[in-house]
């Protein structure tokens, strides 16, 4: 008999949607700013299983699933940069997110991994009063991006990918494909190899096609969000006095090392990636680049200690 896994956390209504949040209150009397963790493309709460407990030993800490991912309710509209920044704002200003009866979280150290680097940078520019510090973990960086589609084009594209996701759910493709895609993706982006997420949890969350659809939408709108961030940078300054840590990962997964072109092209890619991460670091006068040779892109699994230390540095900079 198959038994559904017990999912940690709870559902909280945030920005009009039931949002899956995993939160730890921190030690009694904690005075350090809380930490909010945001996953990469198609990720979920299980990405932070090695990081969140360590941070929660010193301060309140939480992670969440974006619409349709993990156990969060899907959104009828596709992702936008402003929408994701507003979601982070709502998580920090809605009472009860940390637990029943808890007040609003307020200003926090916000951590963005991969794609969510777009989201947390936009949040810092739009709502600087809620940012105690920022940590970008191998964050997406696109110095150039195509012009975003018109609202009508975007609406048609979202509807198309929603239909594809619904079909995958009805045919059982999503139930089979979501855990497989997750496993392959993590293996391709870790020095350490396999996925650390519970296979039953991933399969249960992906059974309906909801997660599959949300992942398709995040992938399909990636360059649109990149273009929206370039526009936002022209309109809203980055809060220059905010402590910023940028983690850049240069390690190669076994999959990448096995590629026939793993020599010169990957070295050139590393140099380009380093330059982009340096550019992100320069957004703040209190920015620092942290370079990891022993981690591939999935830093939350390869080097969770580096993330915890980066947050600790931000905390120290605030004292």
C-alpha contacts under 8 A as a table, 3 or more apart, distances in Angstrom:
res1	aa1	res2	aa2	distance
4	X	200	X	7.61
4	X	204	X	6.98
5	X	200	X	6.47
5	X	201	X	5.97
5	X	204	X	7.57
7	X	201	X	7.36
8	X	22	X	6.38
9	X	20	X	6.84
9	X	21	X	5.50
9	X	22	X	4.10
9	X	23	X	6.52
10	X	20	X	5.67
10	X	21	X	5.62
10	X	22	X	6.59
11	X	18	X	5.70
11	X	19	X	5.20
11	X	20	X	4.51
11	X	21	X	6.18
11	X	72	X	7.45
12	X	17	X	7.98
12	X	18	X	5.46
12	X	19	X	5.15
12	X	20	X	6.39
12	X	21	X	6.85
12	X	96	X	7.78
12	X	97	X	6.44
13	X	16	X	5.98
13	X	17	X	5.27
13	X	18	X	4.43
13	X	19	X	5.83
14	X	17	X	5.42
14	X	18	X	6.35
14	X	19	X	6.08
14	X	87	X	7.26
14	X	90	X	6.11
14	X	91	X	6.38
14	X	94	X	7.02
15	X	86	X	7.84
15	X	87	X	6.23
15	X	90	X	6.05
17	X	67	X	7.66
17	X	72	X	7.73
17	X	73	X	6.01
17	X	74	X	7.71
17	X	75	X	7.35
18	X	72	X	5.88
18	X	73	X	5.25
19	X	64	X	7.09
19	X	65	X	6.55
19	X	66	X	7.20
19	X	67	X	7.13
19	X	71	X	7.38
19	X	72	X	4.57
19	X	73	X	6.28
20	X	64	X	5.64
20	X	65	X	5.52
20	X	70	X	7.33
20	X	71	X	5.56
20	X	72	X	4.91
21	X	45	X	7.82
21	X	62	X	6.88
21	X	63	X	5.91
21	X	64	X	4.37
21	X	65	X	6.71
21	X	97	X	7.40
22	X	45	X	6.98
22	X	62	X	5.52
22	X	63	X	5.43
22	X	64	X	6.17
23	X	60	X	7.45
23	X	61	X	5.77
23	X	62	X	4.08
23	X	63	X	6.51
23	X	97	X	7.77
23	X	98	X	5.61
23	X	99	X	7.52
24	X	52	X	7.90
24	X	53	X	7.62
24	X	56	X	5.89
24	X	60	X	5.62
24	X	61	X	5.35
24	X	62	X	6.20
24	X	98	X	7.04
25	X	56	X	6.93
25	X	59	X	7.15
25	X	60	X	4.45
25	X	61	X	6.66
25	X	98	X	6.47
25	X	99	X	7.84
26	X	30	X	6.49
26	X	56	X	4.65
26	X	57	X	5.77
26	X	58	X	5.96
26	X	59	X	4.42
26	X	60	X	4.09
26	X	61	X	6.83
27	X	30	X	5.51
27	X	56	X	7.24
27	X	57	X	6.11
27	X	58	X	6.20
27	X	59	X	6.42
27	X	60	X	7.58
30	X	58	X	6.69
30	X	59	X	5.62
30	X	60	X	7.63
31	X	59	X	7.16
32	X	58	X	7.23
32	X	59	X	5.66
32	X	315	X	6.79
33	X	59	X	6.63
33	X	60	X	7.56
33	X	107	X	6.97
33	X	108	X	5.34
33	X	109	X	6.47
33	X	132	X	6.99
33	X	315	X	7.38
34	X	59	X	5.54
34	X	60	X	4.70
34	X	61	X	5.57
34	X	105	X	7.26
34	X	107	X	7.53
34	X	108	X	4.95
34	X	109	X	6.21
35	X	55	X	7.67
35	X	59	X	7.30
35	X	60	X	6.41
35	X	61	X	4.67
35	X	62	X	6.44
35	X	108	X	5.48
35	X	109	X	4.74
35	X	110	X	5.84
35	X	111	X	7.30
36	X	61	X	5.95
36	X	62	X	5.16
36	X	63	X	5.85
36	X	108	X	6.71
36	X	109	X	6.34
36	X	110	X	4.91
36	X	111	X	6.05
37	X	48	X	7.68
37	X	61	X	7.74
37	X	62	X	6.19
37	X	63	X	4.71
37	X	64	X	7.29
37	X	110	X	6.26
37	X	111	X	4.84
37	X	112	X	6.29
38	X	63	X	6.17
38	X	64	X	6.73
38	X	65	X	7.98
38	X	110	X	7.80
38	X	111	X	6.04
38	X	112	X	4.95
38	X	113	X	6.29
38	X	116	X	6.13
39	X	42	X	7.78
39	X	43	X	5.29
39	X	44	X	6.13
39	X	45	X	7.52
39	X	47	X	6.83
39	X	64	X	7.99
39	X	65	X	7.76
39	X	112	X	6.49
39	X	113	X	5.37
39	X	114	X	7.37
39	X	115	X	7.69
39	X	116	X	6.19
40	X	43	X	5.28
40	X	112	X	7.52
40	X	113	X	5.06
40	X	114	X	4.80
40	X	115	X	4.90
40	X	116	X	5.48
41	X	114	X	7.07
41	X	115	X	5.45
41	X	116	X	7.29
41	X	215	X	6.80
41	X	218	X	6.36
41	X	219	X	7.11
42	X	69	X	6.57
42	X	211	X	7.52
42	X	214	X	6.92
42	X	215	X	4.58
42	X	218	X	6.93
43	X	46	X	7.91
43	X	47	X	6.65
43	X	65	X	7.60
43	X	69	X	6.98
43	X	70	X	7.58
44	X	47	X	5.81
44	X	64	X	7.08
44	X	65	X	5.29
44	X	66	X	7.76
44	X	69	X	6.30
44	X	70	X	5.22
45	X	48	X	5.93
45	X	49	X	7.34
45	X	63	X	6.03
45	X	64	X	5.89
45	X	65	X	6.12
45	X	70	X	6.90
46	X	49	X	5.33
46	X	196	X	7.98
46	X	197	X	5.52
46	X	198	X	7.86
47	X	50	X	7.88
47	X	197	X	7.09
47	X	300	X	6.53
47	X	301	X	7.42
48	X	51	X	5.08
48	X	52	X	5.67
48	X	63	X	7.36
48	X	300	X	6.35
49	X	52	X	6.02
49	X	53	X	7.10
50	X	53	X	6.66
50	X	54	X	7.23
50	X	300	X	7.07
50	X	301	X	6.97
50	X	304	X	6.13
51	X	54	X	5.49
51	X	55	X	6.43
51	X	300	X	6.80
51	X	304	X	5.54
51	X	305	X	7.44
51	X	307	X	7.30
51	X	308	X	6.64
52	X	55	X	5.24
52	X	56	X	6.04
52	X	61	X	6.30
52	X	62	X	6.90
52	X	63	X	7.67
53	X	56	X	5.03
53	X	57	X	6.58
54	X	57	X	5.53
54	X	58	X	7.75
54	X	308	X	7.03
55	X	58	X	5.76
55	X	59	X	6.30
55	X	60	X	7.60
55	X	61	X	6.40
55	X	308	X	6.36
56	X	59	X	5.02
56	X	60	X	5.39
56	X	61	X	5.34
60	X	98	X	7.93
62	X	98	X	7.50
65	X	68	X	7.72
65	X	69	X	5.49
65	X	70	X	5.54
65	X	71	X	6.82
65	X	72	X	5.77
66	X	69	X	5.51
66	X	70	X	7.69
66	X	72	X	6.42
67	X	72	X	5.31
67	X	73	X	5.47
67	X	74	X	4.47
67	X	75	X	5.58
67	X	214	X	7.08
68	X	71	X	6.99
68	X	72	X	5.27
68	X	73	X	5.25
68	X	74	X	3.79
68	X	75	X	6.80
68	X	210	X	5.40
68	X	211	X	5.33
68	X	213	X	7.41
68	X	214	X	5.17
69	X	72	X	5.74
69	X	73	X	7.82
69	X	74	X	7.49
69	X	205	X	7.85
69	X	210	X	7.08
69	X	211	X	4.76
69	X	214	X	6.09
69	X	215	X	7.45
70	X	202	X	7.77
70	X	205	X	5.59
70	X	206	X	7.67
70	X	211	X	6.60
71	X	205	X	6.16
74	X	210	X	6.92
74	X	214	X	7.39
75	X	78	X	7.00
77	X	155	X	7.81
77	X	158	X	7.14
78	X	155	X	7.84
78	X	158	X	5.82
78	X	217	X	6.42
78	X	218	X	7.91
78	X	221	X	7.83
79	X	83	X	6.67
79	X	84	X	7.05
79	X	217	X	7.15
79	X	218	X	6.59
79	X	221	X	6.89
80	X	83	X	5.05
80	X	84	X	6.30
80	X	221	X	7.83
80	X	224	X	7.90
80	X	225	X	6.17
81	X	84	X	5.33
81	X	85	X	6.29
81	X	118	X	7.36
81	X	119	X	6.12
81	X	122	X	6.95
81	X	225	X	5.43
81	X	228	X	6.45
81	X	229	X	7.02
82	X	85	X	5.07
82	X	86	X	6.00
82	X	122	X	7.25
82	X	123	X	7.97
83	X	86	X	5.06
83	X	87	X	6.16
84	X	87	X	4.91
84	X	88	X	6.47
84	X	119	X	5.73
84	X	123	X	7.91
85	X	88	X	5.30
85	X	89	X	6.35
85	X	119	X	5.57
85	X	120	X	6.62
85	X	122	X	5.91
85	X	123	X	4.43
85	X	126	X	7.52
86	X	89	X	4.92
86	X	90	X	6.08
86	X	123	X	7.24
87	X	90	X	5.03
87	X	91	X	6.23
88	X	91	X	5.07
88	X	92	X	6.41
88	X	120	X	7.86
88	X	123	X	7.08
89	X	92	X	5.24
89	X	93	X	6.18
89	X	123	X	7.33
89	X	127	X	7.39
89	X	130	X	7.53
90	X	93	X	5.08
90	X	94	X	5.58
91	X	94	X	5.69
91	X	97	X	6.63
91	X	105	X	7.74
92	X	97	X	7.80
92	X	104	X	6.02
92	X	105	X	4.86
92	X	106	X	5.21
92	X	107	X	7.09
92	X	108	X	7.67
92	X	130	X	7.74
93	X	104	X	4.77
93	X	105	X	6.12
93	X	106	X	5.93
94	X	97	X	6.42
94	X	103	X	7.59
94	X	104	X	5.24
94	X	105	X	7.60
95	X	98	X	7.95
95	X	101	X	7.45
95	X	102	X	6.02
95	X	103	X	4.50
95	X	104	X	4.30
95	X	105	X	7.44
96	X	99	X	4.98
96	X	100	X	5.04
96	X	101	X	5.52
96	X	102	X	4.61
96	X	103	X	5.80
96	X	104	X	6.72
97	X	100	X	7.48
97	X	102	X	7.07
97	X	103	X	7.93
97	X	104	X	7.21
97	X	105	X	7.55
98	X	102	X	6.07
98	X	103	X	7.93
98	X	105	X	7.25
99	X	102	X	5.41
105	X	108	X	7.51
106	X	130	X	6.21
107	X	129	X	6.93
107	X	130	X	3.98
107	X	131	X	5.19
107	X	132	X	5.53
108	X	130	X	6.41
108	X	131	X	5.48
108	X	132	X	4.98
108	X	133	X	6.77
109	X	131	X	6.29
109	X	132	X	5.11
109	X	133	X	4.44
109	X	134	X	5.52
109	X	135	X	7.47
109	X	311	X	7.44
109	X	314	X	7.74
110	X	120	X	6.76
110	X	131	X	7.03
110	X	132	X	7.75
110	X	133	X	6.35
110	X	134	X	5.02
110	X	135	X	6.35
111	X	117	X	7.95
111	X	120	X	7.15
111	X	134	X	5.90
111	X	135	X	4.65
111	X	136	X	5.95
111	X	137	X	7.39
112	X	115	X	7.66
112	X	116	X	4.88
112	X	117	X	4.65
112	X	118	X	7.93
112	X	119	X	7.38
112	X	120	X	5.85
112	X	134	X	8.00
112	X	135	X	6.36
112	X	136	X	5.08
112	X	137	X	6.05
112	X	139	X	6.99
113	X	116	X	5.38
113	X	117	X	5.70
113	X	136	X	6.10
113	X	137	X	4.59
113	X	138	X	6.36
113	X	139	X	5.64
114	X	117	X	5.57
114	X	136	X	7.76
114	X	137	X	6.20
114	X	138	X	5.48
114	X	139	X	4.05
114	X	140	X	5.00
115	X	118	X	5.90
115	X	119	X	7.43
115	X	139	X	6.26
115	X	140	X	5.18
115	X	222	X	7.83
116	X	119	X	4.73
116	X	120	X	6.17
116	X	139	X	7.12
116	X	140	X	7.56
117	X	120	X	5.36
117	X	121	X	6.06
117	X	136	X	5.76
117	X	137	X	7.33
117	X	139	X	4.66
117	X	140	X	5.84
118	X	121	X	5.45
118	X	122	X	6.22
118	X	139	X	7.44
118	X	140	X	6.63
118	X	141	X	7.85
118	X	225	X	7.35
118	X	226	X	7.10
118	X	229	X	6.84
119	X	122	X	5.25
119	X	123	X	6.15
120	X	123	X	4.82
120	X	124	X	6.14
120	X	134	X	7.73
121	X	124	X	5.09
121	X	125	X	6.34
121	X	238	X	7.93
122	X	125	X	5.14
122	X	126	X	6.05
122	X	229	X	6.71
122	X	232	X	7.30
123	X	126	X	5.12
123	X	127	X	5.62
123	X	128	X	7.43
124	X	127	X	5.40
124	X	128	X	4.94
124	X	130	X	7.71
124	X	131	X	6.11
124	X	134	X	7.98
124	X	238	X	6.64
124	X	239	X	7.00
125	X	128	X	5.87
125	X	232	X	7.95
125	X	233	X	7.91
125	X	236	X	5.67
125	X	237	X	5.96
125	X	238	X	5.03
125	X	239	X	6.65
126	X	236	X	6.92
127	X	130	X	5.77
127	X	131	X	7.15
128	X	131	X	5.23
128	X	238	X	7.99
128	X	239	X	6.21
131	X	134	X	7.20
131	X	242	X	7.44
132	X	242	X	6.66
132	X	243	X	7.57
132	X	318	X	7.83
133	X	242	X	5.44
133	X	243	X	4.97
133	X	244	X	6.02
133	X	314	X	6.16
133	X	315	X	7.93
134	X	242	X	7.26
134	X	243	X	6.41
134	X	244	X	4.88
134	X	245	X	6.46
134	X	314	X	7.69
135	X	244	X	5.78
135	X	245	X	4.77
135	X	246	X	5.82
135	X	247	X	7.58
135	X	310	X	7.06
135	X	311	X	6.93
136	X	139	X	5.41
136	X	244	X	7.87
136	X	245	X	6.35
136	X	246	X	4.78
136	X	247	X	6.07
137	X	246	X	6.16
137	X	247	X	4.82
137	X	248	X	6.70
137	X	299	X	7.14
137	X	307	X	7.69
138	X	246	X	7.25
138	X	247	X	5.48
138	X	248	X	4.81
138	X	249	X	6.07
138	X	277	X	7.64
138	X	297	X	6.41
138	X	299	X	7.70
139	X	246	X	7.89
139	X	247	X	7.88
139	X	248	X	7.88
139	X	277	X	7.70
141	X	226	X	7.92
141	X	276	X	6.24
141	X	277	X	7.34
141	X	280	X	7.95
142	X	145	X	6.46
142	X	226	X	6.28
142	X	276	X	7.95
143	X	230	X	7.70
143	X	276	X	7.73
144	X	227	X	7.61
144	X	230	X	7.97
145	X	223	X	6.21
145	X	224	X	7.77
145	X	226	X	6.18
145	X	227	X	5.21
145	X	230	X	7.99
146	X	223	X	6.96
146	X	224	X	7.57
146	X	227	X	6.51
147	X	224	X	7.38
147	X	227	X	6.22
148	X	223	X	7.54
148	X	224	X	4.89
148	X	225	X	7.94
148	X	227	X	6.05
148	X	228	X	7.22
149	X	152	X	7.85
149	X	153	X	5.67
149	X	154	X	5.81
149	X	224	X	7.21
150	X	153	X	5.14
150	X	154	X	6.12
151	X	154	X	5.05
151	X	155	X	6.07
152	X	155	X	5.13
152	X	156	X	6.31
153	X	156	X	5.21
153	X	157	X	6.19
154	X	157	X	5.11
154	X	158	X	6.15
155	X	158	X	5.20
155	X	159	X	6.22
156	X	159	X	5.13
156	X	160	X	6.21
157	X	160	X	5.08
157	X	161	X	6.33
158	X	161	X	5.29
158	X	162	X	6.07
158	X	217	X	6.76
159	X	162	X	5.08
159	X	163	X	6.27
160	X	163	X	5.21
160	X	164	X	6.37
161	X	164	X	4.93
161	X	165	X	6.11
161	X	213	X	6.77
161	X	216	X	6.60
161	X	217	X	6.45
162	X	165	X	5.06
162	X	166	X	6.10
162	X	213	X	5.94
162	X	217	X	7.77
163	X	166	X	5.02
163	X	167	X	6.12
164	X	167	X	5.17
164	X	168	X	6.23
164	X	213	X	7.36
165	X	168	X	5.00
165	X	169	X	6.20
165	X	174	X	7.68
165	X	209	X	5.84
165	X	210	X	7.10
165	X	212	X	6.04
165	X	213	X	4.32
165	X	216	X	7.63
166	X	169	X	5.02
166	X	170	X	6.21
166	X	209	X	6.18
166	X	210	X	7.68
166	X	213	X	7.23
167	X	170	X	5.13
167	X	171	X	6.13
168	X	171	X	5.37
168	X	172	X	6.10
168	X	173	X	4.83
168	X	174	X	5.03
168	X	209	X	6.10
168	X	212	X	7.82
169	X	172	X	5.35
169	X	173	X	6.22
169	X	174	X	5.11
169	X	175	X	6.95
169	X	207	X	7.09
169	X	208	X	5.16
169	X	209	X	3.98
169	X	210	X	7.44
170	X	173	X	7.71
170	X	208	X	7.68
170	X	209	X	7.65
171	X	174	X	7.70
172	X	175	X	5.28
172	X	176	X	6.49
172	X	207	X	7.62
173	X	176	X	5.26
173	X	177	X	5.63
174	X	177	X	4.92
174	X	178	X	5.43
174	X	206	X	6.45
174	X	207	X	6.22
174	X	208	X	6.98
174	X	209	X	4.99
174	X	212	X	5.98
175	X	178	X	5.94
175	X	179	X	7.42
175	X	203	X	6.41
175	X	206	X	5.63
175	X	207	X	4.13
175	X	208	X	6.74
175	X	209	X	6.81
176	X	179	X	6.54
176	X	180	X	6.85
176	X	203	X	7.82
176	X	207	X	7.81
177	X	180	X	5.11
177	X	181	X	5.84
178	X	181	X	5.22
178	X	182	X	6.07
178	X	202	X	7.53
178	X	203	X	6.93
178	X	206	X	5.75
178	X	207	X	7.90
178	X	211	X	7.56
178	X	212	X	6.19
179	X	182	X	5.06
179	X	183	X	6.09
179	X	199	X	6.91
179	X	202	X	5.85
179	X	203	X	5.57
179	X	206	X	7.34
180	X	183	X	5.14
180	X	184	X	6.16
181	X	184	X	5.22
181	X	185	X	5.95
182	X	185	X	5.16
182	X	186	X	6.17
182	X	195	X	7.87
183	X	186	X	5.38
183	X	187	X	6.13
183	X	194	X	6.94
183	X	195	X	5.77
184	X	187	X	5.15
184	X	188	X	6.12
185	X	188	X	5.22
185	X	189	X	6.43
186	X	189	X	5.16
186	X	190	X	6.10
186	X	193	X	7.62
186	X	194	X	6.57
186	X	195	X	5.64
186	X	298	X	7.03
187	X	190	X	5.51
187	X	193	X	5.09
187	X	194	X	5.07
187	X	195	X	6.51
187	X	253	X	7.17
187	X	254	X	7.96
187	X	255	X	7.37
188	X	193	X	7.80
188	X	253	X	5.79
188	X	254	X	7.25
188	X	255	X	5.42
188	X	256	X	6.85
189	X	252	X	7.51
189	X	253	X	5.66
189	X	296	X	5.59
189	X	297	X	5.14
189	X	298	X	5.42
190	X	193	X	5.39
190	X	194	X	7.46
190	X	252	X	7.26
190	X	253	X	4.98
190	X	254	X	7.85
190	X	295	X	6.82
190	X	296	X	4.99
190	X	297	X	6.38
190	X	298	X	5.41
190	X	299	X	7.63
190	X	301	X	7.41
190	X	302	X	6.26
191	X	251	X	6.56
191	X	252	X	5.85
191	X	253	X	4.25
191	X	254	X	6.52
191	X	294	X	7.14
191	X	295	X	5.73
191	X	296	X	5.36
191	X	302	X	6.49
192	X	253	X	7.34
192	X	301	X	7.87
192	X	302	X	6.01
193	X	253	X	7.12
193	X	254	X	7.27
196	X	301	X	7.41
197	X	201	X	7.44
197	X	202	X	7.13
198	X	201	X	5.25
198	X	202	X	6.40
199	X	202	X	5.16
199	X	203	X	6.07
200	X	203	X	5.07
200	X	204	X	5.95
201	X	204	X	5.20
201	X	205	X	6.16
202	X	205	X	5.32
202	X	206	X	6.13
203	X	206	X	5.12
203	X	207	X	5.91
204	X	207	X	5.36
205	X	208	X	7.45
205	X	211	X	6.87
206	X	209	X	5.74
206	X	210	X	6.48
206	X	211	X	5.20
206	X	212	X	6.56
207	X	210	X	7.74
208	X	211	X	7.65
209	X	212	X	5.03
209	X	213	X	6.08
210	X	213	X	5.24
210	X	214	X	6.26
211	X	214	X	5.05
211	X	215	X	6.11
212	X	215	X	5.26
212	X	216	X	6.29
213	X	216	X	5.09
213	X	217	X	6.23
214	X	217	X	5.08
214	X	218	X	6.20
215	X	218	X	5.15
215	X	219	X	6.18
216	X	219	X	5.20
216	X	220	X	6.00
217	X	220	X	5.01
217	X	221	X	6.07
218	X	221	X	5.35
218	X	222	X	6.03
219	X	222	X	5.27
220	X	223	X	7.64
221	X	224	X	5.08
221	X	225	X	6.24
222	X	225	X	5.36
222	X	226	X	6.33
223	X	226	X	4.82
223	X	227	X	6.18
224	X	227	X	5.17
224	X	228	X	6.21
225	X	228	X	4.90
225	X	229	X	6.14
226	X	229	X	5.17
226	X	230	X	6.43
227	X	230	X	5.12
227	X	231	X	6.41
228	X	231	X	5.13
228	X	232	X	6.18
229	X	232	X	4.89
229	X	233	X	6.12
230	X	233	X	5.23
230	X	234	X	6.80
231	X	234	X	5.37
231	X	235	X	6.68
232	X	235	X	5.00
232	X	236	X	5.81
233	X	236	X	5.54
233	X	237	X	6.41
233	X	238	X	7.70
234	X	237	X	7.52
237	X	240	X	7.95
238	X	283	X	6.42
238	X	284	X	7.10
239	X	242	X	5.80
239	X	284	X	6.98
240	X	283	X	6.92
240	X	284	X	4.59
240	X	285	X	5.63
240	X	286	X	7.39
241	X	284	X	6.34
241	X	285	X	6.19
241	X	286	X	6.23
242	X	284	X	6.47
242	X	285	X	7.85
242	X	286	X	6.47
243	X	284	X	7.12
243	X	286	X	4.99
243	X	287	X	6.03
243	X	314	X	5.72
243	X	317	X	6.60
243	X	318	X	7.65
244	X	281	X	7.03
244	X	284	X	6.45
244	X	286	X	6.04
244	X	287	X	4.44
244	X	288	X	6.38
244	X	314	X	7.00
245	X	281	X	7.05
245	X	287	X	5.71
245	X	288	X	5.06
245	X	289	X	6.07
245	X	290	X	7.03
245	X	310	X	6.24
245	X	311	X	7.92
245	X	314	X	7.35
246	X	277	X	6.85
246	X	280	X	7.26
246	X	281	X	5.94
246	X	287	X	7.46
246	X	288	X	6.24
246	X	289	X	4.88
246	X	290	X	5.93
247	X	277	X	7.86
247	X	289	X	6.06
247	X	290	X	4.70
247	X	291	X	5.94
247	X	292	X	7.33
247	X	307	X	7.95
248	X	273	X	7.98
248	X	274	X	6.97
248	X	277	X	6.48
248	X	289	X	7.24
248	X	290	X	6.17
248	X	291	X	4.94
248	X	292	X	6.13
249	X	291	X	6.09
249	X	292	X	4.79
249	X	293	X	6.31
249	X	294	X	7.63
249	X	295	X	5.57
249	X	296	X	5.46
249	X	297	X	5.77
249	X	299	X	7.21
250	X	270	X	6.55
250	X	291	X	7.47
250	X	292	X	6.01
250	X	293	X	5.10
250	X	294	X	7.26
250	X	295	X	6.50
250	X	296	X	5.91
250	X	297	X	7.57
251	X	292	X	7.16
251	X	293	X	5.01
251	X	294	X	5.14
251	X	295	X	4.70
251	X	296	X	4.28
251	X	297	X	7.57
252	X	255	X	7.81
252	X	256	X	5.71
252	X	257	X	6.09
252	X	295	X	7.26
252	X	296	X	5.22
253	X	256	X	5.17
253	X	257	X	6.25
253	X	296	X	6.03
254	X	257	X	5.08
254	X	258	X	6.21
255	X	258	X	5.29
255	X	259	X	6.80
256	X	259	X	5.43
256	X	262	X	6.66
257	X	262	X	5.84
258	X	262	X	7.10
259	X	262	X	5.28
260	X	263	X	7.91
261	X	264	X	7.08
261	X	265	X	6.40
261	X	266	X	7.44
262	X	265	X	6.49
262	X	266	X	5.49
263	X	266	X	5.68
263	X	267	X	6.39
264	X	267	X	5.08
264	X	268	X	6.20
265	X	268	X	5.12
265	X	269	X	6.11
266	X	269	X	4.81
266	X	270	X	6.07
267	X	270	X	5.03
267	X	271	X	6.42
268	X	271	X	5.18
268	X	272	X	6.32
269	X	272	X	5.12
269	X	273	X	6.04
270	X	273	X	5.01
270	X	274	X	6.04
271	X	274	X	5.14
271	X	275	X	6.29
272	X	275	X	5.17
272	X	276	X	6.35
273	X	276	X	5.12
273	X	277	X	6.21
274	X	277	X	5.15
274	X	278	X	6.09
275	X	278	X	5.08
275	X	279	X	6.25
276	X	279	X	5.05
276	X	280	X	6.47
277	X	280	X	5.05
277	X	281	X	6.27
277	X	289	X	7.45
278	X	281	X	4.96
278	X	282	X	6.40
278	X	289	X	6.60
279	X	282	X	5.27
279	X	283	X	7.03
280	X	283	X	5.53
281	X	284	X	6.49
281	X	287	X	5.05
281	X	288	X	5.89
281	X	289	X	6.03
282	X	285	X	6.69
282	X	287	X	6.15
283	X	287	X	7.11
284	X	287	X	4.98
292	X	295	X	5.86
293	X	296	X	7.92
294	X	302	X	7.75
294	X	303	X	7.92
295	X	298	X	7.25
295	X	299	X	5.95
295	X	302	X	5.32
295	X	303	X	6.22
296	X	299	X	6.40
296	X	302	X	7.02
298	X	301	X	5.89
298	X	302	X	6.25
299	X	302	X	4.86
299	X	303	X	5.08
299	X	304	X	6.33
299	X	307	X	7.80
300	X	303	X	5.90
300	X	304	X	4.73
300	X	307	X	7.20
301	X	304	X	5.83
303	X	306	X	5.44
303	X	307	X	7.10
304	X	307	X	5.26
304	X	308	X	6.43
305	X	308	X	5.05
305	X	309	X	6.08
306	X	309	X	5.06
306	X	310	X	6.09
307	X	310	X	5.04
307	X	311	X	6.29
308	X	311	X	5.24
308	X	312	X	6.19
309	X	312	X	4.87
309	X	313	X	6.18
310	X	313	X	5.08
310	X	314	X	6.44
311	X	314	X	5.04
311	X	315	X	6.25
312	X	315	X	4.96
312	X	316	X	6.15
313	X	316	X	5.01
313	X	317	X	6.17
314	X	317	X	5.05
314	X	318	X	6.48
315	X	318	X	5.25
315	X	319	X	6.76
316	X	319	X	5.40
